[in-house]
Amino acid sequence: MLSSSGSSLLWRSRTHVPAPPPRSSPPLKALSFPFSSSLWFIHRTTISPLSCSAESSSEIALAQSQPAPDFNPWSEFAQNVSGEWDGFGADFTCEGQPLELPESVVPEAFREWEVKVFDWQTQCPTLAQPNSLSFLYKSIKLLPTVGCEADAATRYSIDQRIIGGGKSSALAFSYSVTGSYVAVWPLRNNQLEVEHCLINPKDKESRVRIFQVVSLAETTNMSLQSVKVFCEQWYGPFRDGDQLGGCAIRSSGFAATPTTAASVVTGSWRVLLATTSFHASDFGCIQQVTGEKVIEIVREENDLLLLPQELWCSLQQGKDRERVFSVGWVFEPGHAITSSCVFSSDSKLKEVTMGRETALSDSLC
């Protein structure tokens, strides 16, 4: 495995920041190689007698060894991650059960008809500076409304996260040029949040963010406490949340929809995996996932917490009492993106992996 070198974090004030240019399709290499996912990272056209198409490993190696002279991974990431992301979010227990919103925020019309409400409508204005290692977003929950009243929506809470300089609040941050990333955030009460942001390879304007809330009450036994999921669509260039997508949002509440079928996720997969390693001196650093390699894995149902929207997460015991926190998204049948954080037995982050996977099944051809 190859790890990218650590970098110092720079912070730039959010005020008077110019909006990023309109999004354009990223180059093919941004979709094929350093993806942002988890325990597995696979190229959809990997060579396999079971794949529907093939691309030779020598071609992949050649493409990786001949990057464009002016290619800047962080700038590419900034272009793909920045903008106004609107959608819906929901909280789940560690068993995968959705949690109802507080009764105090649910409109009376819903309460009268005994309609249960699980989803927040959300905004997430996100900005990464292309020329400096700074990144911020605001995760905004809106009070539920009846009908299409988004223009009059009221903010319930704002959670701002910053990477950069003395303002940084993350313990670690790993990114892929596609706009996907993994961040580890400290919480109160001896807890961590492991945030996985995954961009759909077939639609760069669609993403999910999955937060695994982890207890550190016992440093030698990290445990999953709860899960938060946000399904979001890119609505336009960064405007610091000054306008809501409203009825133009191309998604809807999902918390009470059926969970992902285990058969969709389990079985043998071939993975194109990218990795970055962390050490004690890397506290708060930003690192790109690199060093792609192809591996094969077998995923078993008893390791999974199945979620709606073709999503899942897991907590596994690794070698030397490591703990591996993973998430995944089947963005189309037989193809998934994943990401993982590996913690040592003393709860120190060791490694982040991002992967793109193809199921090894004759039925896919």
GITA-V557292 format. One record per pair of residues at least 12 apart in sequence whose ideal C-beta (glycine too) atoms are under 8 Angstrom apart, sorted by the first residue. I is the first residue (numbers start at 1). GAP is how many residues later the second one is. Records with the same first field share a line. If there is no record, write none. Layout:
I->GAP  GAP
//
This chain:
1->274  276  290  292  350
2->273  288  289
3->272  273  274  275  284  287  288
4->272  283  284  285  286
5->282
6->275  276  279  280  281
7->126  278  279  280
8->125  277
9->124  125  154  155  156  159  275  276  277
10->119  122  123  124  154  155
11->123  151  153  154  155  156  157
12->117  120  122  152
14->113  122  226
17->110  112  221
19->218  219  220
20->58  59  62  63  107  110  217  218
21->58  216
22->215
23->56  57  60  181  182  211  214
24->55
25->179
26->50  53  54  151  152  178
27->41  49
29->34  38  42  148
30->46  50  147  148
31->147  170
32->28  31
33->27  30  31  144  239  241  259
34->39  142  143  144  240  254  255  256  258  320
35->141  143  145  166  237  239  254  302  319  320  321
36->138  139  140  142  143  144  145  146  161  162  163  253  301  303  318
37->139  143  159  161  291  299  300  301  302  316  317  318  319
38->144  158  288  289  290  299  300  301  302  315  316  317
39->232  234  258  285  287  289  299  300  301  314  316
40->229  231  232  233  255  257  288  296  298  300  313  315  316  317
41->230  231  232  233  248  251  296  297  312  313  314  315  316
42->227  228  229  230  231  252  294  313  314  315  316
43->12  17  229  251  313  315
44->157  291  312  314
46->224  226  248  312
48->222  310  312
50->310  311  312  314  315
51->219  307  313  314
52->312  313
57->237
60->232
64->228
72->58
73->102  104  215
74->54  56  59  101  212  214
75->55  56
76->101
77->51  98  99  100  101  102  104  211
78->50  51  52  57
79->51  100
80->97  98  99  119  124
81->45  47  54  94  98  100  116
82->44  45  46  155  156
83->42  43  151  152  153  154  155
84->39  40  41  42  150  151  152  153  154  155  157  159  161
85->38  39  40  41  122  147  148  149  150
86->35  36  37  38  146  147  149  158  159  163
87->34  35  37  143  144  145  146  162  164
88->31  32  33  34  142  143  163  164  165  166  167
89->30  31  33  50  52  139  140  141  142
90->28  29  30  138  139  163  164  165
91->135  136  137
92->134  135  136  137  163  215
93->133  134
94->129  130  131  132  133  211
95->210
96->131  163  209  210  211
98->20  157  158
99->19
100->16  17  18
101->16  17  18  19  43
105->38  39  51
106->38
107->37  38  39
109->37
110->34  36
116->140
117->27
118->135  137  138
119->25  134  135  136
120->21  22  24  36
121->20  21  23  24  29  32  128
122->17  18  19  20  108  110
123->15  16  17  19  118  121  122
124->13  14  15  16  85  106  108
125->12  13  15  113  114  115  116
126->112
127->111  113
132->32
133->30  31  153
134->28  29  30  31
135->27  28  29  38  151
136->24  25  26  27  28
137->23  24
138->20  21  22  23  102  103
139->19  20  21  22  91
140->15  17  18  19  101
141->14  15  16  17
142->12  13  14  102
143->12  13
148->98  99
150->94  95  96  97  99
151->93  95
153->91
161->22  24
163->20  123
168->116
169->16  17
170->13  14  15  114
171->13  14  15  21  112  113  178
172->12  106  110  111  112  113  115  177  180
173->111  112  113  114
174->102  112  113  114  115  178  180
175->111  112  113  114
176->98  112  113  178
177->111
178->21  23  26
179->18  20  25  28
180->17  18  19  27  157  159  174
181->14  16
182->12  13  14  15  157  159  170  172
183->12  14
184->157  165
187->26
190->25  26  27
191->22  23  24  25  34
192->21  22  24
193->18  19  20  21
194->17  18  20  131  147
195->14  15  16
196->13  14  15  16  131  143
197->12
198->12  129  131  139  140  141
199->138
200->129  131  137
201->130  134  136  155
202->129  130
204->30
205->28  29
206->26  27  28
207->25  27
208->21  22  23  24  101  103  121
209->20  21  23
210->17  18  19  20  97  101  103  117
211->16  17  18
212->12  15  101  103  113  115
213->12  13  14  15
214->111
216->131
219->127  128
220->101  125  126  127
222->93  101  121  125
223->92
224->81  89  91  101
227->78  80  86
229->25  26  78  79  80  82
231->20  23  78
232->19
233->12  16  17  18
235->13  14
254->54  55
255->53
256->52
257->51  52
258->50
259->47  48  49
260->46  47  48  49  50  51  52  70
261->45
262->39  42  44
264->46  66  69
265->34  36  39  41  47  63  65  71
266->33  34  35  38
267->31  32  92  93  94
268->28  29  30  91  92  93
269->27  28  29  30  67  88  89  90  91
270->24  25  26  87  88  90
271->23  24  25  26  67  84  85  86
272->20  21  22  83  84  85
273->19  20  21  22  80  81  82
274->15  16  17  18  79  80  81
275->14  15  16  76  77  78  79
276->12  13  14  75  76
277->73  74
278->70  71  72  73  74
280->68
287->65
289->63  64  65
296->64
303->13
309->20
310->19  20  21
311->16  17  18  19
312->15  16
313->12  13  14  15
314->12  13
318->24
320->24  25
321->24
322->20  21  22  23  28
323->19  20  24
324->16  17  18  19
325->15  16  18
326->12  13  14  15
327->12  13
328->29
333->31
334->24  25  27  30
335->21  22  23  24
336->20  21  23
337->17  18  19  20
338->16  17  18  19
339->13  14  15  16
340->12  13  15
//
